[in-house]
Structure formats: structure tokens, C-alpha cells
Amino acid sequence: MDFVVSGTIHKRTKVCGRKNCRCAVDPAARHGPYYEWSRRQEGRLFHSIVTPEQAEVLSRAIHNYREIKQLLARWELYVPLETRGYLPLLYSKLENTQS
């Protein structure tokens, strides 16, 4: 895995708004495609227009992100906290700070 990002890639076509343009009457003649990357940062939704090349890299990175999330969720389901070795370490650190 090389890149990891969250979000979604949208492939959009647009109508330009000119009355005499063919995109006004023919949906197949719309302008584009344009690629948009949507993601949340600090609780806000952000959108960025990206090139087709960037969209391809971002799509792979989004796939990697989702795969990592699935693996972590599976890991958390099947490996209880006690068997991961964290609790003894946590308890010893707590005892050391309270002494």
C-alpha cells in the first residue's frame, strides 16, 4: 500500500448553461467528465476537483483506507484486549505514575 486517504471520488458531467450548446438538450453531450474528491476534515465536508490521473491514485488510496478499516475492525472483533498484551503494560504504567 502506497497511499491511504479517506473520502469518495465522484465522476461528474455538467451542463454549461448556454442555450445553444448541445449539452442543453442531449444528456450524452454534457461536458466532462470531471472528477471530484470529497472528504471530511475536522468535521467539515471538503470537495476538490482533481485530474483523471489524480482521481486514479486517489481511488486506490481510498480503497487502501477502506481495506485497512476492515482489517482493523476484524482484528478488534477476534482479538480480545487482554490477549494483545496491552493491559499488563497499561497497569504497570498506571502503578508507576501513582507511586
C-alpha distances in whole Angstrom, upper triangle without the diagonal:
4,6,8,11,14,17,18,18,22,24,27,31,33,37,39,42,44,47,48,44,43,40,43,44,41,38,36,37,35,34,30,27,26,23,22,20,21,20,22,22,25,26,27,25,24,24,23,24,21,21,20,18,16,16,14,11,12,12,9,8,11,10,7,9,12,10,10,13,15,14,15,18,19,18,21,23,24,24,27,27,29,28,25,27,27,30,32,30,31,35,35,34,36,39,39,39,42,44
4,7,10,14,16,18,18,21,23,26,30,32,36,37,40,43,46,46,42,42,39,42,43,41,37,36,36,34,32,29,26,24,21,21,18,20,19,21,21,24,26,26,24,23,22,21,22,19,19,18,15,14,15,13,10,11,12,9,8,11,11,8,11,14,13,12,16,17,17,18,21,22,21,24,26,27,27,29,29,32,30,27,29,29,32,34,32,32,36,37,35,37,40,39,39,42,44
4,7,10,13,14,15,19,20,24,27,29,33,34,37,40,43,44,40,39,36,39,41,38,35,34,34,32,30,26,24,22,18,18,15,16,15,17,17,20,22,22,21,19,19,18,19,16,17,17,14,12,13,12,8,8,10,8,5,8,10,7,8,12,12,11,14,16,16,17,20,21,21,23,26,27,27,29,29,32,30,27,29,29,32,34,32,32,36,36,34,36,40,39,38,41,44
4,7,10,12,14,17,20,23,27,29,33,34,37,40,43,44,40,40,36,39,40,38,35,34,34,32,30,27,24,22,18,17,14,14,13,14,15,17,19,19,18,17,17,17,18,16,18,18,16,13,13,13,10,8,10,8,4,6,8,6,5,9,10,9,11,13,14,14,17,19,19,20,23,24,24,26,26,29,28,25,28,26,30,32,30,30,33,34,32,34,37,37,36,39,42
4,7,9,11,15,18,21,24,26,30,31,34,37,40,41,38,37,34,36,38,36,32,32,32,30,28,24,22,20,16,14,10,11,9,11,11,14,15,16,14,13,14,14,16,14,16,17,16,12,12,13,10,7,9,9,5,5,8,8,6,9,11,11,11,14,15,15,17,20,20,21,23,25,26,28,27,30,30,27,29,28,31,33,31,31,34,36,33,35,38,38,37,40,42
4,7,10,13,17,19,23,25,29,30,33,36,38,40,37,36,33,34,36,34,31,31,32,29,27,24,22,19,16,13,10,9,6,8,10,13,13,13,12,12,12,13,16,15,18,18,17,14,13,14,12,9,10,11,8,5,9,9,6,8,11,11,10,13,15,15,16,19,20,20,22,25,25,27,26,30,30,27,30,28,31,34,32,31,34,36,34,35,38,38,37,40,43
4,7,10,13,16,20,21,25,27,29,32,35,36,33,33,29,31,33,31,27,27,28,25,24,21,19,16,13,10,7,5,4,7,10,13,13,12,10,9,10,11,13,13,16,16,17,13,11,13,13,9,9,11,9,6,10,11,9,10,13,14,13,15,18,18,18,21,23,23,24,27,28,30,29,33,33,30,33,31,34,37,35,34,37,39,37,38,41,42,40,43,46
4,6,10,13,16,19,22,24,27,30,32,34,30,30,26,28,29,27,24,24,25,22,21,18,16,14,10,8,6,5,7,10,13,16,16,14,11,11,10,11,12,12,14,14,15,13,10,12,12,9,8,11,10,7,10,12,11,11,14,16,15,16,19,20,20,23,25,25,26,29,30,32,32,36,35,33,36,34,37,40,38,37,41,43,41,41,45,45,44,46,49
4,7,10,13,16,20,21,24,27,30,31,27,27,23,25,27,25,21,21,22,19,18,15,12,10,7,6,5,6,9,13,15,19,18,17,13,12,10,10,10,9,11,10,12,10,7,9,10,8,7,10,11,9,11,14,13,13,16,18,18,19,22,23,23,25,27,28,29,32,33,35,35,39,39,36,39,37,40,43,42,40,44,46,44,45,48,48,47,49,53
4,6,10,12,16,18,21,24,26,27,24,23,20,22,23,21,17,17,18,16,15,12,10,8,6,5,6,8,11,15,18,21,20,18,14,13,10,10,9,10,12,11,14,12,9,11,13,11,10,14,14,12,14,17,17,16,19,21,21,22,25,26,26,28,30,31,32,34,36,38,38,42,42,39,42,41,43,46,45,44,47,49,47,48,51,52,50,52,56
4,7,10,14,16,19,22,24,25,21,20,17,19,20,18,15,14,15,12,12,9,6,6,5,7,9,11,15,18,21,25,24,21,17,16,12,12,10,10,11,9,13,12,9,11,14,13,11,15,16,15,16,19,20,19,22,24,24,25,28,29,29,31,33,34,35,37,39,41,42,45,45,42,45,44,47,50,48,47,51,52,50,51,55,55,54,56,59
4,7,10,13,16,18,20,21,18,17,14,16,17,15,12,12,12,9,9,7,5,5,6,8,11,12,16,19,22,26,24,22,18,16,13,12,10,11,12,12,15,15,12,15,17,16,15,19,20,18,20,23,23,23,25,27,27,28,31,32,32,34,36,37,38,40,42,44,44,48,48,45,48,47,49,52,51,50,53,55,53,54,57,58,56,58,61
4,7,10,13,15,17,18,14,13,10,12,14,12,9,9,9,6,5,5,5,6,9,11,14,16,20,23,25,29,28,25,21,19,16,15,12,14,14,13,17,17,15,17,20,19,18,22,23,22,23,26,27,26,29,31,31,32,35,36,36,38,40,41,42,44,46,48,48,52,52,49,52,51,53,56,55,53,57,59,57,57,61,61,60,62,65
4,6,9,12,14,15,12,12,8,10,12,11,9,10,9,5,5,6,8,8,11,12,16,17,21,24,26,29,28,25,21,19,16,16,13,15,16,16,20,20,17,20,23,22,21,25,26,24,26,29,29,29,32,34,33,34,37,39,38,40,43,43,44,47,48,50,50,54,54,52,54,53,55,58,57,55,59,61,58,59,63,63,61,63,66
4,6,8,10,12,9,9,6,6,9,10,8,10,9,6,6,9,11,12,15,16,20,21,24,27,29,32,31,27,24,22,19,19,16,19,19,19,23,23,21,24,27,25,25,29,30,28,30,33,33,33,35,38,37,38,41,42,42,44,46,47,47,50,52,54,54,58,57,55,58,56,59,62,60,59,62,64,62,62,66,66,64,66,69
4,6,9,10,8,10,7,8,11,12,12,13,11,8,7,10,13,13,16,17,21,22,26,28,30,33,32,28,25,23,20,19,16,19,19,20,24,24,22,25,28,27,27,30,31,30,32,35,35,35,38,39,39,40,43,44,44,46,49,49,50,53,54,56,56,60,60,57,60,58,60,63,62,60,63,65,63,63,67,67,65,67,70
4,6,9,8,10,8,7,11,13,13,15,13,10,11,14,16,16,19,20,24,24,28,30,32,34,33,29,26,25,22,22,19,22,23,24,27,27,26,29,31,30,30,34,34,33,35,38,37,37,40,42,41,43,46,47,46,49,51,51,52,55,56,58,58,62,62,59,62,60,62,66,64,62,65,67,65,65,69,69,67,69,72
4,6,5,9,8,7,11,13,14,16,13,12,12,15,18,18,22,23,26,28,31,33,35,38,37,33,30,28,25,25,22,24,24,25,29,29,28,31,33,32,32,36,37,36,38,41,40,40,43,45,45,46,49,50,50,52,54,55,55,58,60,61,61,65,65,63,65,63,66,69,67,66,69,71,68,69,72,72,70,72,76
4,6,8,9,6,9,12,14,16,13,13,14,18,20,21,25,26,29,30,34,36,38,41,39,36,33,31,28,28,25,28,28,28,32,32,31,33,36,35,35,39,40,38,40,43,43,43,45,48,47,48,51,52,52,54,56,57,57,60,62,63,64,67,67,65,68,66,68,71,70,68,71,73,71,71,75,75,73,75,78
4,6,9,7,9,11,14,15,13,13,14,18,20,22,25,27,31,32,36,38,40,43,42,38,35,33,30,29,26,28,28,28,32,32,31,34,36,36,36,39,40,39,41,44,44,44,46,49,48,49,52,53,53,55,58,58,59,61,63,65,65,69,69,67,69,68,70,73,72,70,73,75,73,73,77,77,75,77,81
4,5,6,8,9,11,12,9,9,10,14,17,18,22,24,27,29,33,35,37,40,39,36,32,30,27,26,23,25,24,24,28,29,28,30,33,32,32,35,37,36,37,40,41,40,43,45,45,46,49,50,50,52,54,55,56,58,60,62,62,66,66,63,66,64,67,70,68,67,70,72,70,70,74,74,72,75,78
4,5,6,6,9,9,6,8,10,13,16,18,21,23,27,29,33,36,38,41,40,36,33,31,28,27,24,25,24,24,27,29,27,29,32,32,31,34,36,35,36,39,40,39,42,44,44,45,48,49,49,51,53,54,54,57,59,61,61,65,65,62,65,64,66,70,68,67,70,72,70,70,74,74,73,75,78
4,6,5,6,7,5,5,7,11,13,15,18,20,24,25,29,32,34,37,36,33,29,27,24,23,21,22,22,21,25,26,24,26,29,28,28,31,33,31,33,36,36,36,38,41,41,41,44,46,45,47,50,50,51,53,55,57,58,61,61,59,62,60,63,66,64,63,66,68,66,67,70,71,69,71,74
4,6,7,10,8,8,10,14,16,17,21,22,26,27,30,33,35,38,36,33,30,28,25,25,23,25,24,24,28,29,27,29,32,31,30,34,35,34,35,39,38,38,41,43,42,43,46,47,47,49,51,52,52,55,57,59,59,63,63,61,64,62,64,67,66,64,68,70,68,68,72,72,70,72,75
4,7,9,8,9,12,16,17,19,23,24,28,29,32,35,38,41,39,36,32,31,28,28,25,27,27,26,30,31,28,30,34,33,32,35,37,35,36,40,40,39,41,44,43,44,47,48,48,49,52,53,53,56,58,60,60,64,64,62,65,63,66,69,68,66,69,72,70,70,74,74,72,74,78
4,5,5,7,11,13,15,18,21,23,26,27,31,34,37,40,38,35,32,30,27,27,24,25,25,24,27,28,26,28,31,30,29,32,34,33,34,37,37,37,39,42,41,41,45,46,46,47,50,51,51,53,55,58,58,62,62,60,63,61,64,67,66,64,68,70,68,68,72,72,71,73,76
4,5,6,9,11,12,15,18,19,23,24,28,31,33,36,35,32,28,27,24,24,21,22,22,21,25,26,23,25,28,27,26,29,31,29,30,34,34,33,35,38,37,38,41,42,42,43,46,47,47,49,52,54,54,58,58,56,59,58,60,63,62,61,64,66,64,65,68,69,67,69,73
4,6,9,10,11,14,17,19,23,24,28,31,34,37,36,33,29,28,25,24,21,22,21,19,23,24,22,23,27,26,24,28,30,28,29,33,33,32,34,37,37,37,40,42,42,43,46,47,47,49,51,54,54,58,57,55,59,57,60,63,62,61,64,66,64,65,69,69,68,70,73
4,6,9,11,14,17,19,23,25,29,32,34,38,36,33,30,28,24,23,20,21,20,19,22,24,22,23,27,27,25,29,31,30,30,34,34,34,36,39,39,39,42,44,44,45,48,49,49,51,53,56,56,60,59,57,60,59,61,65,63,62,65,67,65,66,70,70,68,71,74
4,7,8,11,14,16,20,22,25,28,31,34,33,30,26,24,21,20,17,18,18,17,21,22,20,22,25,24,23,27,28,27,28,32,32,32,34,37,36,37,40,41,41,43,46,46,47,49,51,53,54,57,57,55,58,56,59,62,60,59,63,64,62,63,67,67,65,67,71
4,6,8,12,14,18,20,24,27,29,33,32,28,25,23,19,18,14,15,15,14,18,19,17,20,23,22,22,25,27,26,27,30,31,31,33,35,35,36,39,41,41,43,45,46,47,49,51,53,53,57,56,54,56,55,58,61,59,58,61,63,61,61,65,65,64,66,69
3,5,9,11,15,18,21,25,27,30,30,27,23,21,17,15,12,12,11,11,14,15,14,16,19,19,18,22,23,22,24,27,27,28,30,32,32,33,36,37,38,39,42,43,44,46,47,50,50,53,53,50,53,52,54,57,56,55,58,60,58,59,62,62,61,63,66
4,7,10,13,16,19,23,25,29,28,25,22,19,16,14,11,11,10,9,13,14,11,13,17,16,16,19,21,20,21,24,25,25,27,29,30,31,33,35,35,37,39,40,41,43,45,47,47,51,50,48,51,49,52,55,53,52,56,58,55,56,60,60,59,61,64
4,7,10,13,17,20,22,26,25,22,19,16,12,11,7,8,8,8,11,11,10,12,15,14,14,18,19,18,20,23,23,23,26,28,28,29,32,33,33,35,37,38,40,42,43,45,45,49,49,46,49,47,50,53,51,50,53,55,53,54,57,57,56,58,61
4,7,10,13,17,19,23,22,20,16,14,10,8,6,6,7,7,10,9,6,10,12,11,11,14,15,14,16,19,19,20,22,24,24,26,28,29,30,32,34,35,36,38,40,42,42,45,45,42,45,43,46,49,47,46,50,51,49,50,54,54,52,55,58
4,6,10,13,16,19,19,16,12,10,6,5,4,6,9,10,12,10,8,11,13,10,11,15,14,13,16,18,18,18,21,23,23,24,27,28,28,30,32,33,34,37,38,40,39,43,43,40,43,41,44,47,45,44,47,49,47,47,51,51,49,52,55
4,7,10,12,16,16,14,10,8,6,5,6,7,10,11,12,9,7,11,11,8,9,12,12,10,13,15,14,15,18,19,19,21,24,24,25,27,29,29,31,34,34,36,36,40,39,37,39,37,40,43,41,40,43,45,43,44,47,47,46,48,51
4,7,10,13,13,10,7,6,4,7,9,10,14,15,16,13,11,14,14,11,11,15,13,11,14,16,14,15,18,19,18,20,23,23,23,26,28,28,29,32,33,35,34,38,38,35,38,36,38,41,40,38,42,43,41,42,45,45,44,46,49
4,7,10,10,8,6,5,7,9,12,13,16,17,18,15,13,16,15,11,12,15,13,10,14,15,12,13,17,17,16,18,21,21,21,24,25,25,27,30,30,32,31,35,35,32,35,33,35,38,36,35,38,40,37,38,42,42,40,42,45
4,7,6,5,4,6,9,12,15,16,20,21,22,18,17,19,18,15,16,18,15,13,16,17,14,15,18,18,16,19,21,20,20,24,25,24,26,29,30,30,29,33,34,31,33,31,33,36,34,32,36,38,35,35,39,39,37,39,43
4,5,5,6,7,10,12,16,17,21,23,23,19,19,21,19,16,18,19,16,15,18,18,15,17,20,19,17,21,23,21,22,25,26,25,27,30,30,31,29,33,34,31,33,30,32,35,33,31,34,36,33,33,37,37,35,37,41
4,6,9,10,14,16,20,21,25,26,26,23,22,25,23,20,21,23,20,18,21,21,18,19,22,21,19,22,24,22,22,26,27,25,28,31,30,30,29,32,33,31,32,29,31,34,32,29,33,34,31,31,35,35,33,35,38
4,7,10,13,16,20,22,25,27,27,24,23,25,24,20,22,23,20,18,21,22,18,19,22,21,19,22,24,22,22,26,27,25,27,30,30,30,29,33,34,31,33,30,32,35,33,31,34,36,33,33,37,37,35,36,40
4,6,10,13,17,19,23,24,25,22,21,24,23,19,21,23,20,18,21,22,19,20,23,23,21,24,26,25,25,28,29,28,30,33,33,34,32,36,37,35,36,34,35,38,37,34,37,39,37,36,40,40,38,40,43
4,7,10,14,16,20,21,23,19,18,21,20,17,18,20,18,16,19,21,18,18,22,22,20,23,25,24,24,28,29,28,30,33,34,34,33,37,38,35,38,35,37,40,38,36,39,41,39,39,43,43,41,43,46
4,7,10,13,16,18,20,16,15,19,18,15,16,19,17,15,19,20,18,19,22,22,21,24,26,26,26,29,30,30,32,35,35,36,35,39,40,37,39,36,39,42,40,38,41,43,40,40,44,44,42,44,48
4,7,10,13,15,17,14,13,16,16,13,15,18,16,15,18,20,18,19,22,23,22,25,27,27,27,30,32,32,33,36,37,38,38,41,42,39,41,39,41,44,42,41,44,46,43,44,47,47,45,48,51
4,6,10,12,14,11,10,14,14,12,14,17,15,15,18,20,18,20,23,24,23,26,28,28,29,32,33,33,35,38,38,40,39,43,43,40,42,40,43,46,43,42,46,47,44,45,49,48,47,49,52
4,7,10,12,10,9,13,14,12,14,17,16,16,19,21,20,21,24,25,25,28,30,30,31,34,35,36,37,40,41,42,42,46,45,42,45,43,46,48,46,45,49,50,48,48,52,52,50,53,56
4,7,8,6,6,10,10,9,11,14,14,14,17,19,19,20,23,24,24,27,28,29,30,33,34,35,37,39,40,42,41,45,44,41,44,42,45,48,45,44,48,49,47,48,52,51,50,52,55
4,5,5,6,9,10,10,12,14,15,16,18,20,20,22,24,25,26,28,30,31,32,34,36,37,39,40,41,44,43,47,46,43,45,44,47,50,48,47,51,52,49,51,54,54,52,55,58
4,5,5,6,9,10,10,13,14,15,16,18,20,21,23,24,26,27,29,30,31,33,34,36,37,39,40,43,43,46,45,43,45,44,47,50,48,47,51,52,50,51,55,55,53,56,59
4,5,5,7,9,10,11,13,14,16,17,19,20,22,23,25,26,27,29,31,32,33,35,37,38,39,42,42,45,44,41,43,42,46,48,46,46,49,50,48,50,53,53,52,55,57
4,5,5,6,8,10,10,12,14,15,16,18,20,21,22,24,26,27,28,30,31,33,35,36,37,39,39,42,41,38,41,40,43,45,43,43,46,47,45,47,50,50,48,51,54
4,6,5,6,9,10,10,12,14,15,16,18,20,21,22,24,25,27,28,30,31,33,35,36,38,38,42,41,38,40,39,42,45,43,42,46,47,45,47,50,50,49,51,54
4,5,5,7,9,10,11,13,14,16,17,19,20,21,23,25,26,27,29,31,32,33,34,37,37,41,40,37,40,39,42,44,43,42,46,47,45,47,50,50,49,52,55
4,5,5,6,9,10,11,12,14,15,17,19,20,21,23,25,26,27,29,31,32,33,35,35,38,37,34,37,36,39,42,40,39,43,44,42,44,47,47,46,49,51
4,5,5,6,8,10,10,12,14,15,16,18,20,21,22,24,25,27,29,30,31,33,33,37,36,33,36,34,37,40,38,38,41,42,40,42,45,45,44,47,50
4,5,5,6,9,10,11,12,14,15,17,18,20,21,23,24,26,27,29,30,33,33,36,35,33,36,35,38,40,39,38,42,43,42,43,46,46,45,48,51
4,5,5,6,9,10,10,12,14,15,16,18,20,21,22,24,26,27,28,31,31,34,33,30,33,33,36,38,37,37,40,41,40,41,45,45,44,47,49
4,5,5,6,9,10,11,12,14,15,16,18,20,21,23,24,26,27,29,29,32,31,28,31,30,33,36,34,34,37,38,37,38,42,41,41,43,46
4,5,5,6,9,10,11,12,14,15,17,18,20,21,23,25,26,28,28,32,31,28,31,30,33,35,34,33,37,38,37,38,41,41,41,43,46
4,5,5,6,9,10,11,12,14,15,17,18,20,21,23,24,27,27,31,30,27,30,30,32,35,34,34,37,39,37,39,42,42,42,44,47
4,5,5,6,9,10,10,12,14,15,16,18,20,21,22,25,25,28,27,24,27,27,30,32,31,31,34,36,34,36,39,39,39,41,44
4,5,5,6,9,10,11,12,14,15,17,19,20,21,23,23,27,26,23,26,25,28,31,29,29,32,34,32,33,37,37,36,39,42
4,5,5,6,9,10,11,12,14,15,17,19,20,22,23,26,25,23,26,25,28,31,30,29,33,35,33,34,38,38,38,40,43
4,5,5,6,9,10,11,12,14,15,17,18,21,22,25,24,21,25,24,27,30,29,29,32,34,33,34,37,38,38,40,43
4,5,5,6,9,10,10,12,14,15,16,19,19,22,21,19,22,21,24,27,25,25,29,30,29,31,34,34,34,36,39
4,5,5,6,9,10,11,12,14,15,17,18,21,21,18,22,21,23,26,25,25,28,30,29,30,33,34,33,35,38
4,5,5,6,9,10,11,13,14,17,18,21,20,18,22,21,24,27,27,26,29,31,31,31,35,36,35,37,40
4,5,5,6,9,10,11,12,15,16,19,18,16,19,19,22,25,24,24,27,29,29,30,33,34,34,36,38
4,5,5,6,9,10,10,13,13,16,16,13,17,16,19,22,21,21,24,26,25,26,29,30,30,32,35
4,5,5,6,9,10,12,13,17,16,15,18,17,19,23,23,22,25,27,27,27,30,32,32,33,36
4,5,5,6,9,11,13,16,15,14,18,18,20,23,23,23,26,28,28,29,31,33,33,35,37
4,5,5,6,9,10,13,12,11,14,15,17,20,20,20,22,25,25,26,28,30,30,32,34
4,6,6,7,8,11,11,10,13,13,15,18,18,18,20,23,23,23,26,28,28,29,32
4,6,7,10,13,12,12,16,16,17,20,21,21,23,25,26,26,29,30,31,32,35
4,6,10,12,10,11,14,15,17,19,20,21,22,25,26,26,29,30,31,32,35
4,6,8,7,7,11,12,13,16,17,17,19,21,22,23,25,27,28,29,31
4,6,6,7,10,10,11,13,15,15,16,19,20,20,23,25,26,26,29
4,6,5,7,7,7,10,12,11,13,16,17,17,19,21,22,23,25
4,6,6,7,6,8,10,11,11,14,16,16,18,20,21,22,24
4,5,8,8,10,12,13,14,16,18,19,20,22,24,25,26
4,6,8,10,10,11,14,15,16,18,19,21,22,24,26
4,6,6,7,9,11,12,13,15,16,17,19,21,22
4,6,5,6,9,10,11,12,14,15,17,18,20
4,5,5,6,8,10,10,12,14,15,16,18
4,5,5,6,9,10,11,12,14,15,17
4,5,5,6,9,10,11,13,14,16
4,5,5,6,9,10,11,12,14
4,5,5,6,9,10,11,12
4,5,5,6,9,10,11
4,5,5,6,9,10
4,5,5,6,9
4,6,5,6
4,6,5
4,6
4
